[in-house]
Amino acid sequence: MTFLVLLATIPVLPASAADPATTNDVIHESRRYFGGHLFLPCSSVPDPFITTTLTNTTGFGQASNIAVPIRNLDGDQIGELNGNIAFLFLEFGYQQSFGEKFALRVGASGGARSGTSAEAILAEGLSSIYGYGLGGSYGIVRKRNWQLTGTADLRSNTLYGVSPGDFLRSVVAQIREGDTTDVPTDSLLSSGSNLRALAGLRGAWTPTPCLGFTAFFETGLGERFEE
């Protein structure tokens, strides 16, 4: 179950040679404009508006000075070092409106996490995730300064992991047991997937022309990640 509220500010429109009256007419006719406030799409909060949109989100970052444990081949921690872990995220989405009440959408996303040094990769491994989503929105009510939309979505994710440290420990354990025929690749590569069905509500409210809020609520059923 998820609930999130975001404060939206008035967007600053770039200057152009277009007729100001024409620009104002386009804004006022937009489904994102009501109560004197113009809402822009935001990657942090699902879109409550019945509009046609194409979105792209790209993110990357790095966590520095993470304490990475150093383990021997028996799995016992013998020390630690400071390492860095890098992250990458990419998402695409498209929504097509059909009239003023209904819209369908589709999206895809992917992300990855990895250590930036050999020690960090050996201790923490590498992981990646990708997924897709299908959904629809239906406009329940729209008033002068607020609106409410119902949603239904189907989302799937697949997770992959690479663990060199676990693989080396498995190889050593097999050698100690006298088994040198099979390579324990399952300890090096792992994967899992899940599927979720969600339903919820999305809303927008404009108490004053200079202030707007969007919010959403979702609940549903989902599987655990299964290999």
Buried (B, 14 or more C-beta within 10 A) or exposed (E): EEEEEEEBEBEEEEEEEEEEEEEEEEEEEEBBBBBBBBBEBEBEBBBBBBBEBEBEBEEEEEEEEBEBEBBEEEEEEEEBEEBBBBEBBBBBBBBEBEEEEEBEBEBEBBBBBBBBBEBBBBBBBBBBBBBBBEBBBEBEEBEEBBBBBBBBBBBBBBBBBBBBBBBBBBBEBBEEEEEEEEEBEEBBEBEBBBEBEBBBBBBBBBEEEEBBBBBBBBEBEEEEBEE
